[in-house]
Amino acid sequence: MDRFVVRGGAALNGTVRVSGAKNSALKLVAAALLAPGRTVVRNVPAIGDMGAMAEVLRHLGVRVDEQPETQTLDVPDTIGCEAPPELVRRLRASIIVLGPILARCGRARMPLPGGCNLGSRGIDMHLAGLAQLGAEVTYANDYVEAVAPEGRLRGADLELAYASVGATENLLMAAVTANGTTRIRNAAREPEIADLAAMLSAMGARISGVGTPELRVEGVTALNPTEHEVVGDRIEAGTFAVAAAVTGGKVTITGVDPAHVGLPLDKLRQIGASVDAGAGRITVAGGHALRAVDVVTLPFPGFPTDMQPQFLVLLSQAVGPSMLTENVFEARFGFAEELARMGADITIEGHHAIVRGPTPLRGTDVRATDLRAGAALVVAGLIAEGETAVHDARHIDRGYADLAGKLRGLGADVRREATASVGAA
Ligand code: EPZ
């Protein structure tokens, strides 16, 4: 398995353009299933998960042409109704094909998902919502099967117990061709949801309330293929913003809507970084003393859980105690142990992390436990004394296109190295 090797000490300076958002692109290519014909999705990030999703779609009969930053999807009149088990277990996000398959085929069968180890990541809200839309949902031997009587779902009033991103997306895609009106209350409001709704509307779906906690869908009988450009990756942008602040450099980040990074940028200002945002551009400069602040992760527009590890690195360099509360994924603090091995002073109490800074970080061998933790360890390596080797680089490759190249473009000393496989894989 590959590793990132980072030599600390350089302040990052320059301009970097983020890729399209992984957490939108994965759903947009799944949405293509809803319409026979050719759909083109542009500004697709060159990451492992997109290749994995393309394999799932090919298994369902879609011809997928993967070009740099574009996926062209030729969807047949009849698609498969069963997602491939070995691929679904590798890519948790592939649960997102459940709604589109059920909407197109009138039935769907897939294994329960795998994916990154962020604690129990249920799909109960996905399945409960599909049942309310008229599907008969059954479980057997780690598989879930959903069947729409008479082959078509019917509109319903849904309310999510929690503003789940995936459940909102699956149910939105199931509802767009259901018979009648669907309301989704307590819907997630992440920018990636708005991106999906925009593409579905371009395909002929009738959706209102986008960006609010209540989505309303008027079912239509059929959708048409379309072309769509993926929104910029707000989490990748936030990762580079933290890297600029913590290394004391000055970085301009393009390809993203600053409004999608609102709270992390406000927190960066509170911590003491200077932040200037304009149309499609964010400039972040460090170099000032960093102040301790408290952070609480919540669904959008709250502080994103996907920025939690990166901010733990930043707060380890701030003067005083900070408390970071993780409300979304209970197992996301696994990263803190790796950061502590580099010298950070972090105490975990339940879903709170108390960080006392500033503490100098020392380079050592660390392990990426998930994609954001991996990226955060690379950022930690940028300020650590000596060399840091971040192992299990595959986790980072799932969500960051050419992270090493983009960081080198900003003056960082970072390279990838293949780790000789020791013994049997
Ligand atoms: C999406 O995951 C993102 N992944 C995650 O990004 C992101 O952290 C998360 O949204 C929150 O913003 C993709 O879009 C591919 P949720 P998702 O449904 O849809 C629980 C990254 O780093 N839950 O909002 O799984 C669930 O277990 C990844 O790019 C249920 O219990 O997030 C979790 O604890 C990591 N039952 C919490 O809700 C359900 O039916 C948030 O889940 C659904 C969710």
Boltz pocket constraint, residues with backbone or C-beta under 6 A from the ligand:
constraints:
  - pocket:
      binder: B
      contacts: [[A, 22], [A, 23], [A, 24], [A, 26], [A, 93], [A, 118], [A, 120], [A, 121], [A, 122], [A, 123], [A, 124], [A, 125], [A, 126], [A, 127], [A, 162], [A, 163], [A, 164], [A, 165], [A, 166], [A, 167], [A, 190], [A, 304], [A, 305], [A, 306], [A, 328], [A, 329], [A, 330], [A, 371], [A, 372], [A, 399]]
      max_distance: 6.0
